[in-house]
Amino acid sequence: MLTFETEPGSAVELSALDIVLWGVLPYVMVVVLVSGLIWRYKYDQFGWTTRSSQLYESRLLRIASPLFHFGLLAVIAGHFFGLVIPMAWTQAAGMSQEFYHFNALLVGGIAGLGTLGGILLLIYRRRTTGPVFMATTKNDKTMYVVLTAAIVFGLWTTLASVFEGEHGHNYRETVAPWFRSLFVFQPDIGAMAAAPFSFHLHTLVGMALFVIWPFTRLVHAFTAPLHYLFRPYIVYRSRDKDRTSSTPVRRGWSPVGTKDRDTRNR
């Protein structure tokens, strides 16, 4: 057992499991993520897509997709603000911990609920629309389960702090320092070990999501769609069953050279 002092007079015992989970596993996750992306790009460039299913069903998609994506962007922004920016910086800027906590709960709660509602609608649409469900791979089904679990556990940690009030856990003193320490290859294992179980669970599910990320439809998030700004619109037209024109509709491939050959034979 190793010990780590979080505060004067208090110590956290570190087990071998803590070292593996918070000192080794994050780097294994990064290796799998990066190598998986390289492999996917090298051997499955045509599969590097969301496999759009808009043609099969669009009514629910128009609601669920913006709700999920905009909510997810807000969640990512909240994680960046809470994990990357040290608490000392926000306090130096005049933002008290109480004010930060209130905004984190308000914005984080709304964003989390919106993201959860969006993903549940997407799953319902995918399960109840035959062609969409048939086009869903096993990897994507696993991804939906892990992604939903990550969102639910994230909301759990957010809402739990509401009921804990002033005595709630401040993740900016444990999880955030651990997260930043990973980038300098000096993982602060003791800080993460001192966090509650709910934060441990949310972090582990999040790492699992990144491990399977390259092998699912989520891979499209690593493509910067800059060409979308300049490409022409794609126009979908329904087939006109009441065509009144007498012009025959040409179907299939047009024959090449047939007319000239017929003329010469005559």
C-alpha positions as CSV (number, residue, x, y, z in Angstrom):
1,M,0.0,0.0,0.0
2,L,1.1,3.6,-0.8
3,T,-0.3,6.6,1.0
4,F,-1.0,10.0,-0.4
5,E,-1.8,13.1,1.7
6,T,-4.7,15.1,0.2
7,E,-4.9,17.5,3.2
8,P,-2.7,18.0,6.3
9,G,-3.6,15.2,8.7
10,S,-5.4,13.1,6.1
11,A,-4.0,10.4,3.8
12,V,-5.3,8.2,1.0
13,E,-4.1,4.7,0.7
14,L,-3.2,3.7,-2.8
15,S,-3.7,0.1,-3.9
16,A,-2.3,-1.6,-7.0
17,L,-5.7,-1.2,-8.5
18,D,-5.6,2.6,-8.1
19,I,-2.2,2.7,-9.8
20,V,-3.5,0.6,-12.7
21,L,-6.8,2.5,-13.1
22,W,-5.5,6.1,-12.7
23,G,-1.9,5.7,-13.6
24,V,-1.8,3.2,-16.4
25,L,-5.2,2.8,-18.0
26,P,-5.5,6.4,-19.3
27,Y,-2.4,5.9,-21.4
28,V,-3.6,2.6,-22.6
29,M,-6.8,4.3,-23.6
30,V,-4.9,6.9,-25.6
31,V,-2.8,4.3,-27.4
32,V,-5.9,2.3,-28.4
33,L,-7.7,5.5,-29.5
34,V,-4.9,6.8,-31.7
35,S,-3.9,3.4,-33.2
36,G,-7.5,2.6,-33.8
37,L,-8.0,5.9,-35.7
38,I,-4.9,5.2,-37.8
39,W,-6.1,1.7,-38.6
40,R,-9.6,2.8,-39.4
41,Y,-8.3,5.6,-41.8
42,K,-5.8,3.2,-43.5
43,Y,-8.1,0.2,-44.0
44,D,-11.7,1.6,-43.9
45,Q,-11.7,5.1,-45.3
46,F,-15.1,4.4,-47.0
47,G,-16.5,3.5,-43.6
48,W,-15.3,6.7,-42.0
49,T,-18.8,8.1,-42.0
50,T,-22.0,8.4,-39.9
51,R,-23.8,6.1,-42.3
52,S,-26.6,8.7,-42.7
53,S,-30.1,7.3,-42.4
54,Q,-32.0,10.5,-43.1
55,L,-33.6,8.9,-46.2
56,Y,-35.3,6.3,-44.1
57,E,-36.7,8.6,-41.4
58,S,-36.4,12.3,-40.9
59,R,-39.1,13.5,-38.5
60,L,-37.5,12.3,-35.3
61,L,-34.1,12.9,-36.6
62,R,-34.8,16.6,-37.0
63,I,-35.5,16.8,-33.3
64,A,-33.1,14.3,-31.8
65,S,-30.0,15.1,-33.7
66,P,-29.7,18.9,-32.9
67,L,-30.8,18.1,-29.3
68,F,-28.0,15.6,-28.9
69,H,-25.2,17.4,-30.8
70,F,-25.8,20.9,-29.3
71,G,-26.2,19.3,-25.8
72,L,-23.0,17.3,-26.3
73,L,-21.1,20.4,-27.3
74,A,-22.2,22.2,-24.2
75,V,-21.2,19.1,-22.1
76,I,-17.7,19.1,-23.7
77,A,-17.3,22.8,-23.1
78,G,-18.3,22.3,-19.4
79,H,-15.8,19.4,-19.0
80,F,-13.0,21.5,-20.6
81,F,-13.8,24.5,-18.3
82,G,-14.0,22.4,-15.2
83,L,-11.0,20.0,-15.8
84,V,-8.5,22.1,-17.7
85,I,-8.9,25.5,-16.1
86,P,-7.5,25.5,-12.6
87,M,-9.7,26.7,-9.7
88,A,-7.0,29.3,-8.8
89,W,-7.4,30.9,-12.2
90,T,-11.2,31.4,-11.9
91,Q,-10.8,32.7,-8.4
92,A,-8.1,35.1,-9.6
93,A,-10.6,36.3,-12.2
94,G,-13.1,37.1,-9.5
95,M,-15.3,34.1,-9.9
96,S,-16.1,32.6,-6.5
97,Q,-16.5,28.8,-6.0
98,E,-20.2,29.3,-5.1
99,F,-20.9,31.1,-8.3
100,Y,-18.9,28.6,-10.4
101,H,-20.8,25.7,-8.7
102,F,-24.2,27.3,-9.3
103,N,-23.5,27.8,-13.0
104,A,-21.9,24.4,-13.4
105,L,-25.1,22.8,-12.0
106,L,-27.5,24.9,-14.0
107,V,-25.7,24.8,-17.4
108,G,-24.4,21.3,-16.8
109,G,-27.8,20.0,-15.8
110,I,-29.6,21.5,-18.8
111,A,-26.9,20.3,-21.2
112,G,-26.8,16.8,-19.7
113,L,-30.6,16.4,-19.8
114,G,-30.7,17.7,-23.4
115,T,-28.0,15.3,-24.4
116,L,-29.7,12.4,-22.7
117,G,-33.0,13.2,-24.3
118,G,-31.4,13.4,-27.7
119,I,-29.6,10.1,-27.4
120,L,-32.7,8.3,-26.1
121,L,-34.7,9.7,-29.1
122,L,-32.0,8.5,-31.5
123,I,-31.9,5.1,-30.0
124,Y,-35.8,4.9,-30.1
125,R,-35.7,6.0,-33.8
126,R,-33.0,3.5,-34.6
127,R,-34.8,0.6,-32.9
128,T,-38.3,1.3,-34.3
129,T,-37.3,2.1,-37.9
130,G,-36.6,-1.1,-39.7
131,P,-34.1,-0.1,-42.3
132,V,-32.2,2.1,-39.8
133,F,-32.0,-0.8,-37.3
134,M,-30.8,-3.2,-39.9
135,A,-28.0,-0.8,-40.8
136,T,-26.8,-0.6,-37.2
137,T,-23.6,-2.7,-36.6
138,K,-22.9,-4.5,-33.3
139,N,-20.1,-2.1,-32.5
140,D,-22.6,0.8,-32.8
141,K,-25.1,-0.9,-30.6
142,T,-22.4,-1.3,-28.0
143,M,-21.4,2.3,-28.5
144,Y,-25.0,3.5,-27.8
145,V,-25.0,1.6,-24.5
146,V,-21.7,3.0,-23.3
147,L,-22.4,6.5,-24.5
148,T,-25.8,6.5,-22.7
149,A,-24.1,5.2,-19.5
150,A,-21.5,7.9,-19.6
151,I,-24.2,10.6,-19.9
152,V,-26.3,9.0,-17.1
153,F,-23.3,8.7,-14.7
154,G,-22.3,12.3,-15.6
155,L,-25.8,13.5,-14.6
156,W,-25.6,11.4,-11.5
157,T,-22.4,13.2,-10.3
158,T,-24.0,16.6,-11.2
159,L,-27.3,16.0,-9.4
160,A,-25.6,14.4,-6.4
161,S,-23.8,17.6,-5.7
162,V,-27.1,19.4,-5.5
163,F,-28.3,17.2,-2.6
164,E,-24.9,17.3,-0.9
165,G,-24.9,21.1,-0.9
166,E,-22.0,22.8,0.8
167,H,-20.6,19.5,2.0
168,G,-20.4,18.1,-1.6
169,H,-17.3,16.9,-3.2
170,N,-15.3,19.5,-5.2
171,Y,-14.0,17.6,-8.2
172,R,-11.7,20.6,-9.1
173,E,-9.5,19.6,-6.2
174,T,-9.2,15.9,-7.1
175,V,-10.4,14.9,-10.6
176,A,-9.2,18.0,-12.3
177,P,-5.6,18.0,-11.0
178,W,-5.4,14.3,-11.9
179,F,-6.6,15.0,-15.4
180,R,-4.1,17.8,-16.0
181,S,-1.3,15.7,-14.5
182,L,-1.8,13.1,-17.3
183,F,-0.6,15.5,-19.9
184,V,2.8,16.0,-18.2
185,F,3.2,12.2,-17.7
186,Q,3.1,12.6,-13.9
187,P,-0.4,11.2,-13.0
188,D,-1.6,12.4,-9.7
189,I,-3.0,9.0,-8.7
190,G,-3.7,10.0,-5.1
191,A,-5.9,12.9,-6.1
192,M,-8.1,10.7,-8.3
193,A,-8.2,8.0,-5.7
194,A,-9.6,10.5,-3.2
195,A,-12.6,11.2,-5.4
196,P,-16.0,9.5,-4.7
197,F,-17.1,6.3,-6.4
198,S,-19.5,8.2,-8.7
199,F,-16.6,10.1,-10.3
200,H,-14.6,6.9,-10.6
201,L,-17.4,5.2,-12.4
202,H,-18.1,8.1,-14.7
203,T,-14.4,8.3,-15.6
204,L,-14.1,4.6,-16.3
205,V,-17.1,4.6,-18.6
206,G,-15.8,7.6,-20.3
207,M,-12.5,5.9,-21.0
208,A,-14.3,2.8,-22.3
209,L,-16.2,5.1,-24.7
210,F,-12.9,6.4,-26.1
211,V,-11.5,2.9,-26.4
212,I,-14.3,1.8,-28.7
213,W,-14.7,5.2,-30.4
214,P,-12.5,4.4,-33.5
215,F,-14.5,1.3,-34.3
216,T,-18.0,2.9,-34.4
217,R,-19.9,5.7,-36.2
218,L,-18.5,8.2,-33.7
219,V,-15.3,8.2,-35.7
220,H,-16.7,10.9,-37.9
221,A,-16.2,13.4,-35.0
222,F,-12.4,13.3,-35.8
223,T,-13.0,14.6,-39.3
224,A,-13.1,18.3,-39.7
225,P,-16.0,18.9,-42.2
226,L,-14.5,22.1,-43.7
227,H,-15.6,21.1,-47.2
228,Y,-19.2,21.3,-46.0
229,L,-18.9,25.1,-46.1
230,F,-18.2,25.1,-49.8
231,R,-20.0,22.0,-51.3
232,P,-23.3,22.5,-53.2
233,Y,-26.5,21.6,-51.6
234,I,-27.8,18.0,-52.1
235,V,-31.4,18.2,-53.4
236,Y,-33.7,15.3,-52.8
237,R,-36.7,15.1,-55.1
238,S,-39.6,12.7,-54.8
239,R,-40.7,10.7,-57.9
240,D,-43.5,12.4,-59.8
241,K,-46.2,9.7,-60.3
242,D,-48.5,12.1,-62.2
243,R,-46.0,12.9,-65.0
244,T,-48.0,14.6,-67.8
245,S,-45.1,15.0,-70.2
246,S,-45.1,12.8,-73.3
247,T,-41.4,12.6,-73.3
248,P,-40.3,9.0,-72.7
249,V,-38.3,8.5,-69.5
250,R,-34.9,7.0,-70.3
251,R,-34.0,4.3,-67.8
252,G,-30.7,2.6,-67.3
253,W,-27.6,3.1,-69.4
254,S,-27.8,4.7,-72.8
255,P,-26.5,2.5,-75.6
256,V,-23.3,3.7,-77.2
257,G,-22.8,3.5,-80.9
258,T,-26.0,1.5,-81.6
259,K,-27.6,4.1,-83.8
260,D,-24.6,4.4,-86.1
261,R,-24.2,0.7,-86.4
262,D,-27.9,0.3,-87.3
263,T,-27.6,2.9,-90.0
264,R,-24.6,1.2,-91.6
265,N,-26.4,-2.2,-91.5
266,R,-29.2,-0.7,-93.5
